C-alpha cells in the first residue's frame, strides 16, 4: 500500500476500535510489570498503562529493527 493508504487504514482501524492514539508524544520510559504483564509508559505528558506496546521505527517501506529488538521475545 502507498503511504497515504496506510495512514488512512490505520486511522480508520483506530477509530473503529476506539483506540487511544497519541500522536507526537515521546515515550521516555517503558517498563513491563512481571506479575501482570501490563506495561507502564512514561511520557512527557503523563503516564500511560497498557496491555500491549508497539515500537515502530524506520520508514514505512523498510522497518529498522533496533538493536534491543534482538533481545525481545515474541511474547
Protein Blocks (a to p, Z undefined) as FASTA:
>chain_A
ZZklmmmmmmmmmmmnopacdehiacfbdcddfknopacdddfkbccddfbdcddedjfk
lccddfklmmpcfZZ
